[in-house]
Amino acid sequence: MQVFQKRLKEAREKREMTQETLGKGIYVSKQEVCLYENGKRTPPIDVLIRLAHFLEVDFLWLIGMEVEIPRGKNRIVNLSEEDLLIIEALKKDSVLYEKFLRDPQRAISDISNQLKK
C-alpha cells in the first residue's frame, strides 16, 4: 500500500488541504488520516471511495492500479510528482526525447542495455 500512502498525501497537499480538513471531509479524524498516510492503517473500501471522491482523483489511481487509457486526443491522466519529474528531465534531452517519441520500447531497451554495462 506504499503507493496509496504517497498518492494520498500528494493529492491532499496538491489541494493545500490539512489532514484535519481531509478527515472532516470524509468523516474520519485527523489522526486516522495520519495513520493512512503513514501506512499504519489501511482504510476500508467505503473510506477509500470517499477519499477519491473528496480529493477528486481516480479511485484506481489512488490505490496504485494502472489504468489503461484509450488513445484519443482529449483525455485526463493523473500523474504523480515522480512521473512529472521524469517527463521534464526527458524533455530536456531533445535527442533522447525524439527517440522515445519514435520508438518508446526501443529507447527503453537501449537505455536498459547501457545501464547493464
MMTF fields as JSON, N, C-alpha, C and O atoms, coordinates in Angstrom:
{
  "mmtfVersion": "1.0.0",
  "mmtfProducer": "UNKNOWN",
  "numBonds": 467,
  "numAtoms": 468,
  "numGroups": 117,
  "numChains": 1,
  "numModels": 1,
  "chainsPerModel": [1],
  "groupsPerChain": [117],
  "chainIdList": ["A"],
  "bondAtomList": [4, 2, 8, 6, 12, 10, 16, 14, 20, 18, 24, 22, 28, 26, 32, 30, 36, 34, 40, 38, 44, 42, 48, 46, 52, 50, 56, 54, 60, 58, 64, 62, 68, 66, 72, 70, 76, 74, 80, 78, 84, 82, 88, 86, 92, 90, 96, 94, 100, 98, 104, 102, 108, 106, 112, 110, 116, 114, 120, 118, 124, 122, 128, 126, 132, 130, 136, 134, 140, 138, 144, 142, 148, 146, 152, 150, 156, 154, 160, 158, 164, 162, 168, 166, 172, 170, 176, 174, 180, 178, 184, 182, 188, 186, 192, 190, 196, 194, 200, 198, 204, 202, 208, 206, 212, 210, 216, 214, 220, 218, 224, 222, 228, 226, 232, 230, 236, 234, 240, 238, 244, 242, 248, 246, 252, 250, 256, 254, 260, 258, 264, 262, 268, 266, 272, 270, 276, 274, 280, 278, 284, 282, 288, 286, 292, 290, 296, 294, 300, 298, 304, 302, 308, 306, 312, 310, 316, 314, 320, 318, 324, 322, 328, 326, 332, 330, 336, 334, 340, 338, 344, 342, 348, 346, 352, 350, 356, 354, 360, 358, 364, 362, 368, 366, 372, 370, 376, 374, 380, 378, 384, 382, 388, 386, 392, 390, 396, 394, 400, 398, 404, 402, 408, 406, 412, 410, 416, 414, 420, 418, 424, 422, 428, 426, 432, 430, 436, 434, 440, 438, 444, 442, 448, 446, 452, 450, 456, 454, 460, 458, 464, 462],
  "bondOrderList": [1, 1, 1, 1, 1, 1, 1, 1, 1, 1, 1, 1, 1, 1, 1, 1, 1, 1, 1, 1, 1, 1, 1, 1, 1, 1, 1, 1, 1, 1, 1, 1, 1, 1, 1, 1, 1, 1, 1, 1, 1, 1, 1, 1, 1, 1, 1, 1, 1, 1, 1, 1, 1, 1, 1, 1, 1, 1, 1, 1, 1, 1, 1, 1, 1, 1, 1, 1, 1, 1, 1, 1, 1, 1, 1, 1, 1, 1, 1, 1, 1, 1, 1, 1, 1, 1, 1, 1, 1, 1, 1, 1, 1, 1, 1, 1, 1, 1, 1, 1, 1, 1, 1, 1, 1, 1, 1, 1, 1, 1, 1, 1, 1, 1, 1, 1],
  "groupList": [{"groupName": "MET", "atomNameList": ["N", "CA", "C", "O"], "elementList": ["N", "C", "C", "O"], "formalChargeList": [0, 0, 0, 0], "bondAtomList": [1, 0, 2, 1, 3, 2], "bondOrderList": [1, 1, 2], "singleLetterCode": "M", "chemCompType": "L-PEPTIDE LINKING"}, {"groupName": "GLN", "atomNameList": ["N", "CA", "C", "O"], "elementList": ["N", "C", "C", "O"], "formalChargeList": [0, 0, 0, 0], "bondAtomList": [1, 0, 2, 1, 3, 2], "bondOrderList": [1, 1, 2], "singleLetterCode": "Q", "chemCompType": "L-PEPTIDE LINKING"}, {"groupName": "VAL", "atomNameList": ["N", "CA", "C", "O"], "elementList": ["N", "C", "C", "O"], "formalChargeList": [0, 0, 0, 0], "bondAtomList": [1, 0, 2, 1, 3, 2], "bondOrderList": [1, 1, 2], "singleLetterCode": "V", "chemCompType": "L-PEPTIDE LINKING"}, {"groupName": "PHE", "atomNameList": ["N", "CA", "C", "O"], "elementList": ["N", "C", "C", "O"], "formalChargeList": [0, 0, 0, 0], "bondAtomList": [1, 0, 2, 1, 3, 2], "bondOrderList": [1, 1, 2], "singleLetterCode": "F", "chemCompType": "L-PEPTIDE LINKING"}, {"groupName": "LYS", "atomNameList": ["N", "CA", "C", "O"], "elementList": ["N", "C", "C", "O"], "formalChargeList": [0, 0, 0, 0], "bondAtomList": [1, 0, 2, 1, 3, 2], "bondOrderList": [1, 1, 2], "singleLetterCode": "K", "chemCompType": "L-PEPTIDE LINKING"}, {"groupName": "ARG", "atomNameList": ["N", "CA", "C", "O"], "elementList": ["N", "C", "C", "O"], "formalChargeList": [0, 0, 0, 0], "bondAtomList": [1, 0, 2, 1, 3, 2], "bondOrderList": [1, 1, 2], "singleLetterCode": "R", "chemCompType": "L-PEPTIDE LINKING"}, {"groupName": "LEU", "atomNameList": ["N", "CA", "C", "O"], "elementList": ["N", "C", "C", "O"], "formalChargeList": [0, 0, 0, 0], "bondAtomList": [1, 0, 2, 1, 3, 2], "bondOrderList": [1, 1, 2], "singleLetterCode": "L", "chemCompType": "L-PEPTIDE LINKING"}, {"groupName": "GLU", "atomNameList": ["N", "CA", "C", "O"], "elementList": ["N", "C", "C", "O"], "formalChargeList": [0, 0, 0, 0], "bondAtomList": [1, 0, 2, 1, 3, 2], "bondOrderList": [1, 1, 2], "singleLetterCode": "E", "chemCompType": "L-PEPTIDE LINKING"}, {"groupName": "ALA", "atomNameList": ["N", "CA", "C", "O"], "elementList": ["N", "C", "C", "O"], "formalChargeList": [0, 0, 0, 0], "bondAtomList": [1, 0, 2, 1, 3, 2], "bondOrderList": [1, 1, 2], "singleLetterCode": "A", "chemCompType": "L-PEPTIDE LINKING"}, {"groupName": "THR", "atomNameList": ["N", "CA", "C", "O"], "elementList": ["N", "C", "C", "O"], "formalChargeList": [0, 0, 0, 0], "bondAtomList": [1, 0, 2, 1, 3, 2], "bondOrderList": [1, 1, 2], "singleLetterCode": "T", "chemCompType": "L-PEPTIDE LINKING"}, {"groupName": "GLY", "atomNameList": ["N", "CA", "C", "O"], "elementList": ["N", "C", "C", "O"], "formalChargeList": [0, 0, 0, 0], "bondAtomList": [1, 0, 2, 1, 3, 2], "bondOrderList": [1, 1, 2], "singleLetterCode": "G", "chemCompType": "PEPTIDE LINKING"}, {"groupName": "ILE", "atomNameList": ["N", "CA", "C", "O"], "elementList": ["N", "C", "C", "O"], "formalChargeList": [0, 0, 0, 0], "bondAtomList": [1, 0, 2, 1, 3, 2], "bondOrderList": [1, 1, 2], "singleLetterCode": "I", "chemCompType": "L-PEPTIDE LINKING"}, {"groupName": "TYR", "atomNameList": ["N", "CA", "C", "O"], "elementList": ["N", "C", "C", "O"], "formalChargeList": [0, 0, 0, 0], "bondAtomList": [1, 0, 2, 1, 3, 2], "bondOrderList": [1, 1, 2], "singleLetterCode": "Y", "chemCompType": "L-PEPTIDE LINKING"}, {"groupName": "SER", "atomNameList": ["N", "CA", "C", "O"], "elementList": ["N", "C", "C", "O"], "formalChargeList": [0, 0, 0, 0], "bondAtomList": [1, 0, 2, 1, 3, 2], "bondOrderList": [1, 1, 2], "singleLetterCode": "S", "chemCompType": "L-PEPTIDE LINKING"}, {"groupName": "CYS", "atomNameList": ["N", "CA", "C", "O"], "elementList": ["N", "C", "C", "O"], "formalChargeList": [0, 0, 0, 0], "bondAtomList": [1, 0, 2, 1, 3, 2], "bondOrderList": [1, 1, 2], "singleLetterCode": "C", "chemCompType": "L-PEPTIDE LINKING"}, {"groupName": "ASN", "atomNameList": ["N", "CA", "C", "O"], "elementList": ["N", "C", "C", "O"], "formalChargeList": [0, 0, 0, 0], "bondAtomList": [1, 0, 2, 1, 3, 2], "bondOrderList": [1, 1, 2], "singleLetterCode": "N", "chemCompType": "L-PEPTIDE LINKING"}, {"groupName": "PRO", "atomNameList": ["N", "CA", "C", "O"], "elementList": ["N", "C", "C", "O"], "formalChargeList": [0, 0, 0, 0], "bondAtomList": [1, 0, 2, 1, 3, 2], "bondOrderList": [1, 1, 2], "singleLetterCode": "P", "chemCompType": "L-PEPTIDE LINKING"}, {"groupName": "ASP", "atomNameList": ["N", "CA", "C", "O"], "elementList": ["N", "C", "C", "O"], "formalChargeList": [0, 0, 0, 0], "bondAtomList": [1, 0, 2, 1, 3, 2], "bondOrderList": [1, 1, 2], "singleLetterCode": "D", "chemCompType": "L-PEPTIDE LINKING"}, {"groupName": "HIS", "atomNameList": ["N", "CA", "C", "O"], "elementList": ["N", "C", "C", "O"], "formalChargeList": [0, 0, 0, 0], "bondAtomList": [1, 0, 2, 1, 3, 2], "bondOrderList": [1, 1, 2], "singleLetterCode": "H", "chemCompType": "L-PEPTIDE LINKING"}, {"groupName": "TRP", "atomNameList": ["N", "CA", "C", "O"], "elementList": ["N", "C", "C", "O"], "formalChargeList": [0, 0, 0, 0], "bondAtomList": [1, 0, 2, 1, 3, 2], "bondOrderList": [1, 1, 2], "singleLetterCode": "W", "chemCompType": "L-PEPTIDE LINKING"}],
  "groupTypeList": [0, 1, 2, 3, 1, 4, 5, 6, 4, 7, 8, 5, 7, 4, 5, 7, 0, 9, 1, 7, 9, 6, 10, 4, 10, 11, 12, 2, 13, 4, 1, 7, 2, 14, 6, 12, 7, 15, 10, 4, 5, 9, 16, 16, 11, 17, 2, 6, 11, 5, 6, 8, 18, 3, 6, 7, 2, 17, 3, 6, 19, 6, 11, 10, 0, 7, 2, 7, 11, 16, 5, 10, 4, 15, 5, 11, 2, 15, 6, 13, 7, 7, 17, 6, 6, 11, 11, 7, 8, 6, 4, 4, 17, 13, 2, 6, 12, 7, 4, 3, 6, 5, 17, 16, 1, 5, 8, 11, 13, 17, 11, 13, 15, 1, 6, 4, 4],
  "groupIdList": [1, 2, 3, 4, 5, 6, 7, 8, 9, 10, 11, 12, 13, 14, 15, 16, 17, 18, 19, 20, 21, 22, 23, 24, 25, 26, 27, 28, 29, 30, 31, 32, 33, 34, 35, 36, 37, 38, 39, 40, 41, 42, 43, 44, 45, 46, 47, 48, 49, 50, 51, 52, 53, 54, 55, 56, 57, 58, 59, 60, 61, 62, 63, 64, 65, 66, 67, 68, 69, 70, 71, 72, 73, 74, 75, 76, 77, 78, 79, 80, 81, 82, 83, 84, 85, 86, 87, 88, 89, 90, 91, 92, 93, 94, 95, 96, 97, 98, 99, 100, 101, 102, 103, 104, 105, 106, 107, 108, 109, 110, 111, 112, 113, 114, 115, 116, 117],
  "secStructList": [7, 2, 2, 2, 2, 2, 2, 2, 2, 2, 2, 2, 2, 2, 6, 6, 7, 7, 2, 2, 2, 2, 2, 2, 2, 2, 6, 1, 7, 2, 2, 2, 2, 2, 2, 2, 2, 6, 6, 1, 7, 7, 7, 7, 2, 2, 2, 2, 2, 2, 2, 2, 2, 2, 2, 6, 7, 7, 2, 2, 2, 2, 6, 6, 7, 7, 7, 7, 7, 7, 7, 7, 1, 1, 7, 7, 7, 7, 7, 7, 2, 2, 2, 2, 2, 2, 2, 2, 2, 2, 2, 2, 1, 2, 2, 2, 2, 2, 2, 2, 2, 2, 7, 2, 2, 2, 2, 2, 2, 2, 2, 2, 2, 2, 2, 2, 7],
  "xCoordList": [0.817, 0.0, 0.856, 0.329, 2.156, 3.032, 2.641, 2.736, 2.208, 1.784, 0.57, 0.48, -0.366, -1.555, -1.153, -1.65, -0.261, 0.164, 0.725, 0.365, 1.614, 2.259, 1.244, 1.277, 0.353, -0.625, -1.666, -2.119, -2.048, -2.991, -2.409, -3.065, -1.192, -0.545, -0.338, -0.562, 0.085, 0.313, -0.98, -0.981, -2.066, -3.35, -3.837, -4.368, -3.656, -4.074, -3.267, -3.831, -1.954, -1.089, -1.282, -1.186, -1.55, -1.787, -2.986, -3.027, -3.946, -5.136, -4.962, -5.909, -3.721, -3.384, -4.353, -4.898, -4.548, -5.505, -4.75, -3.774, -5.194, -4.6, -5.212, -6.239, -4.554, -5.111, -6.458, -7.37, -6.568, -7.823, -8.96, -10.065, -8.684, -9.701, -10.132, -11.323, -9.159, -9.482, -10.312, -11.315, -9.89, -10.623, -12.081, -12.99, -12.291, -13.665, -14.458, -15.645, -13.796, -14.462, -14.891, -15.832, -14.183, -14.528, -15.048, -15.22, -15.297, -15.912, -15.029, -15.502, -13.726, -12.811, -11.966, -11.98, -11.239, -10.418, -9.124, -8.718, -8.498, -7.191, -6.181, -5.341, -6.279, -5.364, -5.519, -4.54, -6.741, -6.995, -6.318, -5.692, -6.442, -5.79, -4.283, -3.622, -3.746, -2.303, -1.884, -0.846, -2.687, -2.38, -2.406, -1.582, -3.339, -3.4, -2.139, -1.526, -1.758, -0.598, 0.708, 1.653, 0.772, 1.995, 2.004, 2.954, 0.943, 0.891, 0.653, 0.894, 0.184, -0.073, -1.483, -1.801, -2.326, -3.687, -4.134, -3.805, -4.881, -5.443, -6.923, -7.664, -7.353, -8.77, -9.671, -9.288, -10.881, -11.836, -12.295, -12.099, -12.891, -13.269, -14.169, -14.007, -15.114, -16.002, -15.231, -15.563, -14.209, -13.383, -12.508, -12.308, -11.989, -11.204, -12.032, -11.54, -13.276, -14.16, -14.406, -14.367, -14.662, -14.871, -13.613, -13.696, -12.45, -11.183, -11.043, -10.768, -11.23, -11.085, -12.073, -11.717, -13.294, -14.319, -13.985, -14.043, -13.637, -13.355, -12.116, -12.082, -11.102, -9.857, -9.935, -9.005, -11.051, -11.28, -10.18, -9.635, -9.872, -8.896, -9.549, -10.549, -8.989, -9.48, -9.193, -8.077, -10.191, -10.056, -8.909, -8.104, -8.829, -7.777, -6.395, -5.434, -6.285, -5.007, -4.613, -3.463, -5.571, -5.296, -4.747, -3.838, -5.275, -4.814, -3.636, -3.186, -3.145, -1.92, -2.093, -1.128, -3.3, -3.521, -3.361, -3.777, -2.765, -2.62, -3.943, -4.647, -4.263, -5.498, -5.136, -4.37, -5.682, -5.439, -6.342, -7.561, -5.732, -6.47, -6.554, -5.53, -7.766, -7.889, -7.209, -7.205, -6.638, -5.982, -7.016, -8.123, -6.642, -7.531, -6.905, -5.916, -7.472, -6.892, -7.192, -6.318, -8.395, -8.793, -8.926, -9.826, -8.02, -8.103, -7.412, -6.523, -7.834, -7.246, -6.498, -7.028, -5.25, -4.425, -3.86, -3.353, -3.944, -3.345, -1.914, -1.688, -0.949, 0.447, 0.983, 0.603, 1.862, 2.492, 3.579, 3.963, 4.056, 5.149, 6.38, 7.097, 6.629, 7.775, 7.631, 8.6, 6.405, 6.157, 6.475, 7.112, 6.029, 6.268, 7.754, 8.229, 8.49, 9.94, 10.643, 11.543, 10.231, 10.834, 10.545, 11.445, 9.323, 8.948, 9.703, 10.203, 9.79, 10.519, 11.994, 12.57, 12.609, 14.026, 14.22, 15.183, 13.318, 13.399, 13.299, 14.025, 12.422, 12.241, 13.46, 13.643, 14.295, 15.496, 16.536, 17.381, 16.478, 17.392, 16.599, 15.928, 16.682, 15.838, 16.094, 15.159, 17.346, 17.656, 16.988, 16.34, 17.153, 16.541, 15.019, 14.346, 14.488, 13.036, 12.486, 11.442, 13.193, 12.772, 12.815, 11.945, 13.841, 13.92, 12.707, 12.135, 12.318, 11.14, 9.876, 9.013, 9.758, 8.563, 8.479, 7.401, 9.635, 9.655, 9.398, 8.586, 10.095, 10.002, 10.287, 11.418, 9.266, 9.467, 10.089, 10.971, 9.642, 10.166, 11.658, 12.427, 12.05, 13.462, 14.305, 15.4, 13.811, 14.542, 14.752, 15.838, 13.738, 13.852, 14.858, 15.68, 14.795, 15.738, 17.175, 18.076, 17.386, 18.732, 19.252, 20.409, 18.418, 18.834, 19.137, 20.14, 18.282, 18.49, 19.819, 20.561, 20.12, 21.382, 22.571, 23.589, 22.468, 23.569, 23.803, 24.945, 22.724, 22.842, 23.467, 24.09, 23.308, 23.883, 25.383, 26.062, 25.91, 27.354, 28.169, 29.395],
  "yCoordList": [-1.204, 0.0, 1.262, 2.36, 1.127, 2.292, 3.319, 4.521, 2.867, 3.787, 4.573, 5.778, 3.9, 4.579, 5.69, 6.811, 5.39, 6.388, 7.63, 8.758, 7.401, 8.501, 9.323, 10.553, 8.638, 9.338, 10.068, 11.149, 9.492, 10.164, 11.487, 12.526, 11.446, 12.665, 13.665, 14.863, 13.169, 14.035, 14.745, 15.953, 13.997, 14.583, 15.595, 16.646, 15.277, 16.197, 17.486, 18.578, 17.362, 18.543, 19.373, 20.6, 18.707, 19.429, 20.369, 21.435, 19.965, 20.79, 21.706, 22.35, 21.753, 22.599, 22.351, 23.282, 21.083, 20.651, 20.05, 19.325, 20.344, 19.723, 18.341, 18.005, 17.55, 16.239, 16.402, 15.597, 17.446, 17.698, 18.016, 17.492, 18.873, 19.227, 17.995, 17.777, 17.189, 15.967, 15.034, 14.48, 14.867, 13.993, 14.419, 13.591, 15.717, 16.223, 15.968, 15.647, 16.111, 15.924, 14.491, 14.246, 13.539, 12.124, 11.447, 10.229, 12.256, 11.782, 10.833, 9.84, 11.156, 10.447, 11.491, 12.664, 11.078, 12.021, 12.363, 11.665, 13.449, 13.845, 12.721, 12.42, 12.108, 11.029, 9.841, 9.178, 9.585, 8.473, 8.752, 7.862, 9.97, 10.36, 10.198, 9.685, 10.63, 10.497, 9.024, 8.685, 8.157, 6.719, 6.165, 5.319, 6.629, 6.187, 6.622, 5.828, 7.891, 8.42, 7.78, 7.688, 7.338, 6.721, 5.202, 4.541, 4.652, 3.217, 2.379, 1.172, 3.005, 2.268, 1.699, 0.859, 2.168, 1.65, 1.723, 2.667, 0.722, 0.691, 1.033, 0.403, 2.039, 2.414, 1.359, 0.704, 1.195, 0.285, 0.841, 2.022, 0.011, 0.378, 1.607, 2.445, 1.739, 2.903, 4.195, 5.228, 4.145, 5.332, 5.619, 6.78, 4.579, 4.765, 5.473, 6.365, 5.07, 5.693, 7.153, 8.021, 7.427, 8.823, 9.659, 10.817, 9.068, 9.782, 10.178, 11.336, 9.229, 9.504, 10.58, 11.49, 10.475, 11.452, 12.839, 13.831, 12.9, 14.188, 14.857, 16.075, 14.054, 14.598, 14.785, 15.304, 14.359, 14.481, 13.794, 14.356, 12.554, 11.74, 10.423, 10.023, 9.762, 8.465, 7.444, 7.374, 6.666, 5.658, 4.699, 4.411, 4.204, 3.253, 3.883, 3.222, 5.152, 5.852, 5.939, 5.687, 6.298, 6.469, 5.196, 5.261, 4.052, 2.805, 2.172, 1.08, 2.866, 2.422, 1.469, 0.843, 1.347, 0.463, 1.258, 2.412, 0.631, 1.275, 1.207, 0.199, 2.262, 2.321, 2.429, 3.308, 1.542, 1.627, 2.697, 2.656, 3.65, 4.784, 4.635, 4.491, 4.668, 4.553, 5.725, 6.85, 5.436, 6.502, 7.491, 7.118, 8.725, 9.774, 11.121, 11.214, 12.146, 13.473, 14.064, 14.686, 13.886, 14.517, 13.469, 12.629, 13.53, 12.628, 13.272, 14.11, 12.866, 13.369, 12.215, 11.112, 12.484, 11.464, 12.038, 13.16, 11.278, 11.699, 11.169, 9.964, 12.077, 11.686, 12.062, 13.087, 11.233, 11.545, 12.6, 12.882, 13.163, 14.134, 13.486, 14.121, 12.207, 11.495, 11.334, 11.484, 11.024, 10.894, 12.203, 12.208, 13.307, 14.619, 14.958, 15.533, 14.606, 14.862, 14.087, 14.61, 12.841, 12.01, 12.624, 12.727, 13.022, 13.612, 14.913, 15.149, 15.761, 17.026, 16.788, 17.467, 15.827, 15.516, 14.973, 15.327, 14.127, 13.548, 14.627, 14.576, 15.592, 16.65, 17.561, 18.234, 17.585, 18.42, 17.871, 18.618, 16.577, 15.946, 15.7, 14.677, 16.645, 16.583, 15.337, 14.797, 14.872, 13.68, 12.449, 11.664, 12.299, 11.161, 11.245, 10.233, 12.429, 12.62, 12.213, 11.568, 12.592, 12.211, 10.696, 10.118, 10.049, 8.587, 7.948, 6.993, 8.48, 7.954, 8.154, 7.276, 9.277, 9.527, 8.582, 8.094, 8.326, 7.453, 5.997, 5.327, 5.505, 4.079, 3.916, 3.629, 4.098, 4.055, 2.75, 2.779, 1.614, 0.33, 0.193, -0.29, 0.619, 0.52, 1.468, 1.103, 2.672, 3.628, 3.059, 3.19, 2.439, 1.836, 0.689, 0.554, -0.129, -1.232, -0.724, -1.269, 0.322, 0.909, 1.426, 1.189, 2.123, 2.657, 1.516, 1.547, 0.525, -0.633, -1.32, -1.677, -1.504, -2.123, -1.285, -1.832, 0.031, 0.908, 0.827, 0.852, 0.731, 0.66, -0.638, -0.681, -1.7, -3.009, -3.057, -3.92, -2.144, -2.149, -1.67, -1.612],
  "zCoordList": [0.0, 0.0, 0.0, 0.178, -0.195, -0.165, -1.224, -0.978, -2.39, -3.447, -2.97, -3.205, -2.3, -1.782, -0.821, -0.928, 0.116, 1.106, 0.425, 0.762, -0.541, -1.243, -2.039, -2.018, -2.735, -3.567, -2.728, -3.106, -1.601, -0.71, -0.235, -0.312, 0.247, 0.743, -0.395, -0.227, -1.534, -2.692, -3.108, -3.346, -3.192, -3.602, -2.57, -2.928, -1.294, -0.227, -0.278, -0.221, -0.385, -0.404, -1.67, -1.634, -2.777, -4.033, -3.892, -4.506, -3.085, -2.853, -1.647, -1.197, -1.129, 0.021, 1.174, 1.766, 1.47, 2.468, 3.653, 3.464, 4.854, 6.035, 6.231, 5.641, 7.076, 7.406, 8.104, 7.914, 8.908, 9.618, 8.641, 8.778, 7.659, 6.67, 5.889, 5.667, 5.472, 4.738, 5.607, 5.157, 6.847, 7.76, 7.912, 7.855, 8.106, 8.232, 6.957, 7.01, 5.81, 4.53, 4.254, 3.499, 4.88, 4.646, 5.914, 5.954, 6.95, 8.203, 9.0, 9.552, 9.051, 9.944, 10.665, 10.292, 11.681, 12.443, 11.691, 10.762, 12.122, 11.593, 11.85, 11.002, 13.033, 13.402, 12.45, 12.106, 12.036, 11.112, 9.765, 9.188, 9.271, 8.014, 8.153, 7.25, 9.276, 9.538, 9.503, 8.935, 10.106, 10.088, 8.665, 8.32, 7.838, 6.44, 5.692, 4.978, 5.865, 5.137, 5.587, 4.804, 6.833, 7.347, 7.209, 7.628, 6.618, 6.385, 7.623, 7.615, 8.685, 9.924, 9.968, 10.81, 9.049, 8.956, 7.504, 6.784, 7.089, 5.737, 5.833, 6.587, 5.062, 5.146, 4.519, 3.55, 5.079, 4.451, 3.108, 2.821, 2.306, 0.936, 0.891, 0.004, 1.823, 1.79, 2.021, 1.439, 2.863, 3.106, 1.889, 1.53, 1.259, 0.036, -1.036, -1.728, -1.162, -2.156, -1.806, -2.678, -0.514, -0.094, -0.315, -0.722, -0.045, -0.27, -1.735, -2.045, -2.619, -4.052, -4.49, -5.239, -4.027, -4.407, -3.856, -4.582, -2.572, -1.934, -2.526, -2.695, -2.84, -3.407, -4.92, -5.537, -5.512, -6.952, -7.765, -8.715, -7.354, -8.083, -8.456, -7.859, -9.43, -9.84, -8.739, -8.225, -8.387, -7.336, -7.625, -6.739, -8.852, -9.206, -9.129, -8.734, -9.502, -9.382, -7.914, -7.557, -7.066, -5.645, -5.017, -4.189, -5.391, -4.778, -5.524, -5.176, -6.548, -7.209, -8.361, -8.799, -8.857, -10.003, -11.294, -11.388, -12.258, -13.554, -14.296, -14.244, -14.968, -15.727, -17.2, -17.595, -18.001, -19.435, -20.008, -19.843, -20.679, -21.22, -22.727, -23.394, -23.271, -24.725, -25.416, -24.916, -26.57, -27.326, -27.832, -28.22, -27.818, -28.278, -27.991, -27.265, -28.551, -28.377, -27.014, -26.411, -26.517, -25.267, -24.169, -24.201, -23.196, -22.057, -20.863, -21.012, -19.701, -18.466, -17.823, -17.689, -17.424, -16.811, -15.524, -15.513, -14.44, -13.178, -13.133, -13.244, -12.969, -12.874, -11.503, -10.939, -10.974, -9.698, -9.928, -11.063, -8.841, -8.935, -9.555, -10.329, -9.214, -9.782, -11.291, -12.035, -11.74, -13.181, -13.893, -14.946, -13.31, -13.917, -13.962, -14.942, -12.909, -12.895, -14.003, -14.66, -14.21, -15.264, -16.633, -17.467, -16.864, -18.154, -18.391, -19.491, -17.364, -17.505, -17.808, -18.659, -17.116, -17.364, -18.775, -19.455, -19.207, -20.545, -21.618, -22.612, -21.434, -22.429, -22.54, -23.554, -21.498, -21.546, -22.519, -23.012, -22.795, -23.744, -25.029, -25.166, -25.967, -27.166, -28.017, -28.608, -28.088, -28.881, -28.261, -28.955, -26.974, -26.287, -26.35, -26.548, -26.184, -26.234, -27.603, -27.688, -28.677, -30.03, -30.206, -30.856, -29.619, -29.688, -29.029, -29.556, -27.872, -27.181, -28.002, -28.034, -28.655, -29.455, -30.648, -30.988, -31.286, -32.465, -32.099, -32.736, -31.066, -30.713, -29.218, -28.826, -28.393, -26.94, -26.439, -25.581, -26.961, -26.494, -26.795, -25.964, -27.977, -28.34, -27.486, -27.058, -27.235, -26.403, -25.003, -24.439, -24.448, -23.118, -23.151, -22.245, -24.185, -24.338, -24.439, -23.802, -25.244, -25.389, -24.053, -23.705, -23.311, -22.015, -21.058, -20.345, -21.042, -20.163, -20.473, -19.558, -21.744, -22.146, -21.728, -21.303, -21.838, -21.423, -19.903, -19.444, -19.142, -17.694, -17.225, -16.164, -18.008, -17.645, -17.862, -17.305, -18.664, -18.969, -17.81, -17.9]
}
